[in-house]
Amino acid sequence: MAAREADFVGFSGITFARGGTAPDLAGFRAAAVDDRVRLVREVAGARLQDLELNVLVQRVVRTEDRRGAAAELGQRWPSALSTDDILASPFVLLGSIEEIAAQLIAHRRRWGFSYYIVFDDVVDAFAPIVERLNGLQ
């Protein structure tokens, strides 16, 4: 419906089963994002050029050990996401400022995401990433 009617289409990666009580992170996988973006593109048709696609980022972790941070998240989350699934997901941004900036650029190229929404508790950590991206895209 959003692809047909709205100006913005948001992606969150999380769905809920059992009446909204059980979080399912399968939508975090890049292949699942590919499928949903493909559906939006097909349904939007000529409207696609006017749509803004956005992402609700679930985690931003500035670290020098992306793989280690992804492995730790994989152990804590109630899902079957692998470390590689987490590293490829647009809903999790891990790494140094440079690595996260590169992730955002790659995600824009792959899926066409116009902007990202982050939670209040990571705004300060995210600000240098925004500064780094200024003028790069």
Steps between C-alpha positions, in 0.01 A plus 500: 500500500781743585663439160171587329383789717764649731793731444721305742554129551670396820684176572565377854619140472294380797168321477301351785341158519254355752281805526788744516682335788787321325751712305621346174822638357497297177423824317848625595656273238617672181305252285179587687569871444563426132158335480315783674673774298429306178131485597492875569664570163256277315192643669616861482573485128546852365449642851831351613699808400286707740519259796733545796613168644616513860642263759438484874841397631475267796864522613794733443824376652818694441782253539829396348382136496195476272501122484537463876214745564280316249578164661410641842167634370428164338542329835273745682214527251218245497551393142704287268694786344858418418786742546503552122123567499550772758797653317300521175182636658398862445336495844828461687789742452826376645857619477712811489365826365654416162359147496149612589513778240603239241211276611250780453630581152491132401145463631388806306646356181352155557155588629451872431451602863474878523546539871542323830322546830694427819383485859566793735759314704741479202456845349831622642685189379337537158577871452863452386379246243261758357785753490717248316227436243439867435596556140601138426177373352 
